[in-house]
């Protein structure tokens, strides 16, 4: 039996998914604005977010909101972290790889997660200590224990190209030893896929809390490991994420942490 907060998140995600799916059939009519380089927002993002917030506030009027488009609103110790459409660029190009992502923090701790892919009708859910599910079936991270068989996911640092050299160095380090690397364009789904065992590992820099909060809890509840790319714990604050099953995660951490430290030292030296 799902937690009442998860039930509300599922209802909200499905309502947002209806908005997204409806507009997906008429992309040529959308109004799109650029928030920054390669960072777009459409009326669909806003409408989907409004639907989510309406349903949350109707059920829990005292809860705080942290949403991509509307920002933060104050409340009690419960905070909803919302990305109404993760993978907007994919959506705008008709590429069916995007999702709704909703997480709930209580007193700063991630407790519940929902990621919904409205095109594939795949619903990923998790509550702390209760495991992770895909369409109500239990999921686990993969049991791949060799990098030679590992399939990794990632995302390019398109918003801040200062991280491009760092990402490229990481890619060059990992790519020769794995079976493949995929960049699908939705961090939320990438993380959900790690939880479901479709990807063995994932890394990316400079994400936002709403991109990763739900996916990170899914992975942890599916038996995987999550941290910053150098092993730090503040991934929601930094937006730098490394995740995977325990075997793949440990190898990735061992290979990537020195690279992150090297670039951090270079940046510190330049700043000094």
N, C-alpha and C positions, 0 to 999 in steps of 0.2 A: 504493500500500500504506500503510495507516494505521500510525501509531506505536503501539507496545504500550501506552502510557499511554492513548491514545485508545480502543483496543480495550477496555481495562478500564473506562474511563468509559462507553462505549456499553453494555457488558453491565450495568453497575450502573444506568444510566439506564433501560434497558429493564426490568430487574427492578423498579425503583421504579415504573415506569409500569404494570406488571401489578398492583401493590398499589393504585395510584390508580384504575385502571380498574375493578377488582373492587368497590371501595367506592363508586365513582361510581354504581353501580346500586342502592345501598341507603343513600342519604344520610340517611334518617330514622333510621337506627340509630346514627349517629355520636355520639361524645362530643366536644363542642367547648368549649374554654376561651378566655377573652379574655386576651391578653398585655398589652393596652393598648387605648386608644381605636381602634376600627376595625382591630384587629390580632388575628387569631384563630389558634389552633392546634388541630388535631384529632389523633386517634390515627393518622390516615392520614399526616400529616406525619411523625410520629415513626417509624411502621413503615417508611415509604419511606426515611427517612434511615438507619435501622438496616440496611436491606438494602444501601444504597449503601456504608456504612462497612464492613460485613462483607466485601463483595466487594473493596473497596480494600485492607483490611488483610490479607485472604487472599493477595492478589497482592503487596502492598508493605507489609509489617508495620512498616517503619521510617519510613514517610512521615507527615508531619504532617497534621492534619485541622482545617479551619475550617468548621464547619457551623452552619446557622441554629439548630437546636433544641438540639444538644448542645455547642455552643461550640468551643473550641480544645483540641487535644491536641498535645503536642510531638512532634517527630520530626526528621528530617534536613532537607536543603535543599529537599526537595520538599513542597509544601503543596497539598492538595486543598480547593477552596472550593466548598461544597455548599449548594444550596437544593433540598430534596427536593420541594417543591411551591410554585412561584412562581405566585401567583394563588389563594391559599387561599380568599379571600372568593368569587371566581367559582365555585370548585369546590363550596363549601358551598351555593351557590344553584343549582347545576345548570347554570351557564353554562360552556360548553365552551371556555374560554380560560385555560389554565394549562399549566405545563410543569415538567419537571425540569431543573435547571441545574447543571452540574459544570464547574469549571475547575481547571487545574493550574498552580501557580506554581513556578518553579525559581529559587532564590536571589532571590526577590522579583520576578521577571519572569514575566508571563503567557506560557505556552507552548502550552497545549492547551485546547480548549473543546468542550463537548457540551451542546446544549439539545435536549430531547426532548418533543414534544407527543404524549402517548399516545392522545388522542382522534382526532387527524388522522393519527397514525402518521407524523409528520414529524420527521426526525432531522437536526439541524444540527451540523456538526462543523468544527473548524479546528485547525491546528497552525501555529505561527509560521513564516513563510516558505514555507508549503505551500498557501496559499489556503484558501477556505472552501467547504463543500459542503452541499447539502440532499439527503438520500437518495442520496448518492454522486454527485450531479451538481454541477458547479462553479456557484457563485453569485457575482454581482457586485452592488454597489450600483447604484441607478438612474442613468441619464444625464440626469435632469431638471436643466436649468440655469436655469430660470425659476421664481421663487417663485409666480408666478401659476398654475403647474401643479403645485406641490408639495403633497403630502399629508404632514402631520406627525403624529407620535404624542407623547403626553405622559402624565403622571400627576399627580393632584392631591396636594397636601401634606396628606394626611389625618392623619398621625401627629403633626405639629408645625404647628399652625395659625399659628405666627408667620411661616411662609413663605408664607401664603396671599396676602397683599398683594403680595409679590414675584412669585409665580406669576401672579396676576391681571394685574399690570402687563405681564409678559412676554406673556401671552395677548393682551391688548389691542393690543400692539405687532405681533405676528405675524399675528393672525387676518385683518385686512383685506386682507393681501397674498397669501394662500395659497388653494389650492382647498379645503382642509379640515383640521380637526384632530380626531384620534381619541384617546379615552381608553378602552383595552380592558381594563386591570386586571392585566396581567402585564408588568412591565418586561423580563423575560428574553425573552419572545416579541416584544415591541415592537422590541427591539434586533436580534433575529434577523430580523425583517421588514425592518428597515433594510438589513441585510446582503444579504437576498434581493431587494431592490429593490421591496418591497411598500409600504414607507414611504420617503419621501425624507429625512426628518430626525426627530429626537427630542430632547426635553429634559425633565428632571425634577430635583427637588431632594430631598435627604435620603433617598437610598436606602442600602441596605447592600451591602457588597462581594459577598455571595453573590447578590444580585439582578442584578448587572451584570457581574461578571468575565467570564463566558463570552461574553455578548453583545457586550461591547466588543472582545474579541479577534476574534470573528466579523466584526465590521464592519471592523476594520483589515485583516484578511486578505481581505476582499471588496473592498478598494480604497477604503474610506471613512475618515472622520476622527472622532476621539473626543477630548474634553477635558472639563474642568469647564466650566460655563456661561460663565464669564468667561475661558476659554482656559487656565486652569491645568492642570497635568498630574496632580495628585493626586486624580483622580476616585474611585479605589477607597477612599481615606481619607475624603474629604469626602462622597461619595455624591451629589454634584451632577454631572449628566452632560448633555453636549451632543454629538450625533452626527448624521452624515448623509453623503451624497455630498459631494465637495469643494466644489461650487458652492453647494449649499444650506447646508452647514455654515458656510461663510465669511459668507454673508449673515446667518444666524442669530446667529453670533458677533458680528458688527458691530452688530447691533440689540440683543442681549441683554446683552452685557458691560457697557455703561454703566449699565444698570438694576441689575445685580448690584452694581456698585461703589457706586451711589447708596445702595442699602439697607445695604450693609456700612458705609458712612460714617455713615449714620443710627444704626445699631446701636452703632457705636463711640462716637459722640457721646453716646448715651443711657447707655451703660455708664460713660463718663467722668464 
